[in-house]
Amino acid sequence: MMLSRAPLTRAEVFAYAMLVLGILGDHLSTSFALRRGNMMEANPMAYTLMQQGLWVQTDIFLIVLSIAATFTSLRVMKSPMVRITLFLPFLVGFIRLAVTFWNFSLII
């Protein structure tokens, strides 16, 4: 299995940037809200990860895994349909960015 050395496309850069910005925004807005003292985490999975000290590591792992899987599939598979894999990091980033805005709306 040989990876192609094709440079990143604009679509890839956009999808990866959306992923990183969404996760970073969600993480920072949640941390900011929790520091205020009058709010608590409503997501039981995130709360459990926070209690176990695995919240940051899980977010980093999600970023690395999503980018690595998408990057590899785009370079290994030659079908034009494989470009649909760019939807994964974009969708995850978009959802987490929406959560960021939701968090800030709760803070305000």
C-alpha positions in Angstrom: 0.0 0.0 0.0 1.6 3.2 -1.2 0.3 6.7 -0.2 0.2 9.3 -2.9 2.2 12.5 -2.2 -0.6 14.8 -3.4 -0.7 18.1 -1.6 -3.7 19.0 0.6 -6.6 20.3 -1.3 -8.6 23.4 -0.2 -11.5 21.1 0.7 -9.2 19.0 3.0 -7.8 22.1 4.6 -11.3 23.5 5.2 -12.6 20.2 6.7 -9.6 19.7 8.9 -9.7 23.4 10.1 -13.4 23.0 10.8 -12.7 19.9 12.9 -9.9 21.6 14.9 -11.8 24.9 15.4 -15.0 23.1 16.4 -13.3 20.9 19.0 -11.1 23.7 20.3 -14.0 26.1 20.6 -16.2 23.5 22.4 -13.4 22.7 24.7 -12.6 26.3 25.6 -16.2 27.4 25.9 -17.0 24.5 28.2 -14.0 25.1 30.3 -14.9 28.8 30.6 -18.5 28.1 31.5 -17.5 25.5 34.1 -15.0 27.9 35.8 -17.9 30.4 36.4 -19.2 28.1 39.1 -22.9 28.3 38.4 -22.9 25.8 35.5 -22.4 22.1 35.1 -21.7 19.7 32.2 -25.0 18.3 30.9 -23.4 15.6 28.6 -22.9 12.5 30.8 -20.1 11.2 28.5 -18.2 14.4 28.7 -18.7 14.6 32.4 -17.4 11.1 32.9 -14.3 11.9 30.8 -13.7 15.1 32.8 -14.0 13.2 36.1 -11.5 10.6 34.9 -9.1 13.3 33.5 -9.5 12.0 30.0 -11.4 14.8 28.4 -8.4 16.6 26.7 -6.8 13.3 25.6 -10.1 12.2 24.1 -10.5 15.4 22.1 -6.9 15.2 20.9 -7.4 11.5 19.9 -10.6 12.4 18.0 -8.7 15.1 16.0 -5.8 12.9 15.2 -7.9 9.8 14.3 -10.3 11.8 12.1 -7.6 13.6 10.2 -5.5 10.4 9.8 -8.3 8.3 8.6 -9.5 10.9 6.1 -6.0 11.7 4.9 -5.1 8.1 4.4 -8.3 7.1 2.7 -8.0 10.0 0.3 -4.5 9.0 -0.7 -4.9 5.2 -0.8 -8.2 4.8 -2.6 -8.4 6.0 -6.1 -12.1 6.3 -6.5 -13.6 9.9 -6.8 -16.3 8.8 -4.4 -13.7 8.6 -1.6 -13.9 12.4 -1.3 -17.1 11.8 0.7 -14.8 11.0 3.6 -14.1 14.7 4.0 -17.6 14.9 5.3 -16.5 13.2 8.6 -14.1 15.9 9.9 -16.4 18.6 8.5 -19.5 17.3 10.2 -17.8 16.7 13.6 -16.3 20.1 13.5 -19.6 21.7 12.5 -21.5 20.0 15.3 -18.8 21.0 17.9 -18.8 24.6 16.6 -22.6 24.7 17.1 -22.0 23.5 20.6 -19.5 26.3 21.1 -22.1 28.9 20.1 -24.6 27.1 22.4 -22.2 27.2 25.3 -21.6 31.0 24.8 -25.3 31.6 24.6 -25.7 29.9 28.0 -22.8 32.0 29.4 -24.3 35.3 28.2 
